[in-house]
């Protein structure tokens, strides 16, 4: 008896299906967060230097001439000018400039009059209560070459002064090169402007100064006044220039003033 074999039905091939196109959802990215180092950690890390990353020092350059940008005051301003300043009750200070053209002009005037040039002088006029046409008196200071300033010991406080720089001839004539402004030295002692609320007689003020100087019970106001004047002269005259100053009347070697 034959065995009947069951034939299997042929398998159907599955045709591939097209994928369905579904919209793709975009995922929003989070903003990038900048990472910062801990300042304590970074300061410690920065302390470690890598020699390979260190910059090399620049090669040394040869030192050239230094350039100075400081402003230098000129020695001359090319102006014919004289200025008189007050330093204290007994001293005045004069400085001046005379151009070569002005000096040549005056020297030519001296030659035209048949006179002979002698020396350059600084003439000091006392014009207290007067004008330059009729001064109270004057005295001369002989000048050396290249001198353009002088400290003058007038010796008398509370006076008005004017100076001239000029040329003196052998015949005694004087030709001015430049003339200064007029100044008045301050008076010595307590001001005569008295405030009634704080009024103090001068005699009492001098006695108080005498007490501080150890003169209590000795001498009068005149002795104290002399002490004050000597002390103040010594203090104020200590800074006078010995290079260009007139003799002090305290030394008694100042030439007498010429009155003309």
C-alpha positions as CSV (number, residue, x, y, z in Angstrom):
1,X,0.0,0.0,0.0
2,X,1.5,3.2,-1.1
3,X,2.1,6.0,1.4
4,X,0.5,9.1,0.3
5,X,2.8,12.1,0.7
6,X,1.2,15.4,1.5
7,X,2.4,18.0,-0.6
8,X,2.9,21.3,1.2
9,X,1.5,24.4,-0.4
10,X,4.2,26.6,-1.9
11,X,5.1,29.5,0.3
12,X,4.1,32.9,-0.8
13,X,6.9,35.4,-1.1
14,X,6.3,38.5,0.9
15,X,6.9,41.6,-1.1
16,X,8.8,44.3,0.8
17,X,6.6,47.1,1.9
18,X,7.7,50.8,1.6
19,X,8.6,52.3,4.9
20,X,6.2,54.9,6.1
21,X,7.6,58.4,6.1
22,X,6.7,59.8,9.5
23,X,7.9,63.3,10.5
24,X,11.0,63.3,12.6
25,X,10.8,65.2,15.8
26,X,13.8,67.5,16.4
27,X,15.2,67.3,19.8
28,X,16.0,70.8,21.2
29,X,19.5,71.0,22.4
30,X,20.3,72.6,25.7
31,X,22.5,75.7,25.6
32,X,26.1,74.9,26.2
33,X,27.2,75.8,29.7
34,X,30.6,77.4,29.8
35,X,32.7,75.6,32.4
36,X,34.6,77.9,34.7
37,X,37.4,76.8,36.9
38,X,37.3,77.3,40.5
39,X,39.3,80.5,41.2
40,X,41.1,78.8,44.1
41,X,42.0,75.8,41.9
42,X,43.0,78.1,38.9
43,X,45.2,80.2,41.1
44,X,47.0,77.1,42.3
45,X,47.3,75.8,38.7
46,X,48.7,79.1,37.4
47,X,51.5,78.9,39.9
48,X,52.9,76.0,38.0
49,X,54.8,77.2,34.9
50,X,55.8,75.1,32.0
51,X,59.3,76.1,30.9
52,X,58.4,75.1,27.3
53,X,55.6,77.6,27.2
54,X,57.4,80.4,28.9
55,X,58.3,83.3,26.6
56,X,61.9,83.8,26.0
57,X,63.4,87.2,27.1
58,X,64.1,89.7,24.4
59,X,67.7,90.1,23.5
60,X,69.5,92.9,25.2
61,X,69.8,96.0,23.0
62,X,72.8,98.4,23.1
63,X,72.1,101.4,25.2
64,X,71.8,104.5,23.0
65,X,72.0,108.2,24.0
66,X,69.3,109.1,26.5
67,X,66.8,111.8,25.3
68,X,65.8,114.3,27.9
69,X,62.5,116.1,27.5
70,X,62.9,118.4,30.4
71,X,62.4,122.1,29.6
72,X,65.5,124.2,30.1
73,X,65.1,127.8,31.1
74,X,67.1,130.1,28.7
75,X,70.0,132.0,30.1
76,X,69.0,135.1,28.1
77,X,65.7,136.5,26.9
78,X,67.3,139.2,24.7
79,X,65.5,142.0,26.5
80,X,66.8,145.2,28.1
81,X,65.4,144.9,31.6
82,X,66.1,145.3,35.3
83,X,64.0,144.1,38.2
84,X,64.3,145.0,41.8
85,X,62.8,142.8,44.6
86,X,62.5,143.3,48.4
87,X,64.0,140.5,50.6
88,X,63.6,142.0,54.1
89,X,63.8,145.4,55.8
90,X,67.5,145.8,55.1
91,X,68.1,143.8,51.9
92,X,67.0,144.2,48.3
93,X,67.8,141.9,45.3
94,X,68.4,143.1,41.7
95,X,68.7,141.2,38.5
96,X,69.0,142.5,34.9
97,X,69.8,141.8,31.3
98,X,71.5,144.1,28.8
99,X,71.6,143.2,25.1
100,X,74.9,143.7,23.2
101,X,73.1,146.2,20.9
102,X,72.1,148.4,23.9
103,X,75.6,148.3,25.3
104,X,77.1,149.2,21.9
105,X,74.7,152.1,21.6
106,X,75.6,153.6,25.0
107,X,79.4,153.1,24.3
108,X,79.0,155.0,21.0
109,X,77.3,157.8,22.8
110,X,80.2,158.0,25.3
111,X,82.7,158.1,22.4
112,X,80.8,160.9,20.6
113,X,81.0,163.1,23.7
114,X,84.8,162.5,23.9
115,X,84.6,160.6,27.2
116,X,86.4,157.4,28.3
117,X,84.6,154.4,29.6
118,X,85.7,153.3,33.2
119,X,83.6,150.6,34.8
120,X,80.1,149.0,34.8
121,X,78.3,149.8,38.0
122,X,75.0,149.1,39.7
123,X,73.6,152.4,41.0
124,X,71.1,152.4,43.9
125,X,68.9,155.4,44.4
126,X,67.0,156.4,47.6
127,X,63.9,158.1,46.3
128,X,61.8,158.1,49.5
129,X,59.4,160.9,49.1
130,X,61.1,162.1,45.9
131,X,61.3,161.1,42.3
132,X,64.1,160.1,40.0
133,X,64.8,163.6,39.0
134,X,65.9,164.6,42.6
135,X,66.7,161.5,44.7
136,X,67.8,161.7,48.3
137,X,71.1,160.1,47.4
138,X,72.7,157.1,45.7
139,X,75.7,154.7,45.9
140,X,77.4,152.6,43.3
141,X,78.5,149.0,43.3
142,X,81.2,148.0,40.8
143,X,80.2,145.0,38.7
144,X,82.4,142.2,37.4
145,X,82.2,140.6,34.0
146,X,79.1,138.4,33.3
147,X,77.4,139.4,36.5
148,X,73.6,139.8,36.1
149,X,72.3,139.9,39.7
150,X,73.2,141.3,43.1
151,X,72.1,141.3,46.7
152,X,72.2,144.8,48.1
153,X,72.4,145.7,51.8
154,X,70.7,149.1,52.0
155,X,71.0,149.2,55.8
156,X,67.9,151.3,56.4
157,X,64.3,149.9,56.6
158,X,61.2,151.6,55.4
159,X,62.7,153.3,52.4
160,X,62.0,153.4,48.7
161,X,64.6,152.3,46.2
162,X,65.3,152.2,42.5
163,X,68.4,150.8,40.7
164,X,70.1,151.4,37.4
165,X,72.8,149.4,35.6
166,X,75.1,151.6,33.6
167,X,78.6,152.7,32.6
168,X,80.7,155.1,34.6
169,X,83.3,157.2,32.8
170,X,86.7,158.4,34.0
171,X,85.3,161.9,34.0
172,X,82.6,160.9,36.6
173,X,79.6,160.8,34.2
174,X,77.1,158.0,34.4
175,X,75.3,156.5,31.4
176,X,72.4,154.2,32.3
177,X,71.8,151.0,30.3
178,X,68.6,149.9,32.1
179,X,66.4,151.1,35.0
180,X,64.4,149.0,37.4
181,X,61.1,149.3,39.1
182,X,60.7,151.1,42.4
183,X,60.3,149.1,45.6
184,X,59.9,149.9,49.3
185,X,61.4,147.9,52.1
186,X,59.1,147.2,55.1
187,X,59.5,148.9,58.3
188,X,61.2,147.3,61.3
189,X,59.0,146.7,64.4
190,X,55.3,146.5,65.1
191,X,53.0,147.7,62.4
192,X,51.5,151.2,63.0
193,X,48.1,149.8,61.9
194,X,46.6,149.1,65.3
195,X,43.4,147.1,65.9
196,X,41.6,148.6,68.9
197,X,40.4,145.2,70.0
198,X,44.0,143.8,70.1
199,X,45.9,147.0,70.8
200,X,49.2,146.5,72.4
201,X,51.7,149.3,73.0
202,X,55.1,148.8,71.3
203,X,56.9,149.2,74.6
204,X,55.0,146.3,76.2
205,X,55.6,144.1,73.1
206,X,59.3,144.8,73.3
207,X,59.3,144.0,77.0
208,X,57.6,140.7,76.3
209,X,60.2,139.8,73.8
210,X,62.9,140.8,76.3
211,X,61.4,138.4,78.8
212,X,61.7,135.6,76.3
213,X,65.3,136.6,75.6
214,X,66.2,136.5,79.3
215,X,66.3,140.3,79.8
216,X,63.5,140.4,82.4
217,X,64.2,143.1,85.0
218,X,67.2,144.5,83.1
219,X,67.4,147.3,80.7
220,X,64.6,149.3,79.0
221,X,62.7,149.2,75.8
222,X,65.6,150.7,73.8
223,X,68.0,147.9,74.8
224,X,65.4,145.3,73.9
225,X,64.8,147.1,70.6
226,X,68.5,146.9,69.8
227,X,68.5,143.2,70.7
228,X,65.5,142.5,68.5
229,X,67.1,144.4,65.6
230,X,70.4,142.6,65.9
231,X,68.7,139.2,66.1
232,X,66.5,139.8,63.2
233,X,69.3,141.2,61.0
234,X,71.4,138.1,61.8
235,X,68.6,135.8,61.0
236,X,67.4,137.4,57.8
237,X,70.9,138.2,56.5
238,X,72.2,134.7,57.0
239,X,71.1,133.6,53.5
240,X,72.7,136.5,51.6
241,X,75.1,135.5,48.9
242,X,78.7,136.3,49.7
243,X,79.5,136.2,46.0
244,X,77.4,139.2,45.0
245,X,76.5,141.5,48.0
246,X,77.4,144.9,49.2
247,X,79.3,145.4,52.5
248,X,77.0,145.4,55.5
249,X,76.8,148.6,57.6
250,X,77.2,146.4,60.6
251,X,80.8,145.8,59.5
252,X,81.4,149.5,58.9
253,X,83.2,148.9,55.6
254,X,80.5,150.1,53.1
255,X,81.6,153.1,51.1
256,X,79.7,156.3,51.9
257,X,76.8,157.1,49.7
258,X,77.4,159.7,47.1
259,X,74.9,162.6,47.3
260,X,74.5,164.6,44.1
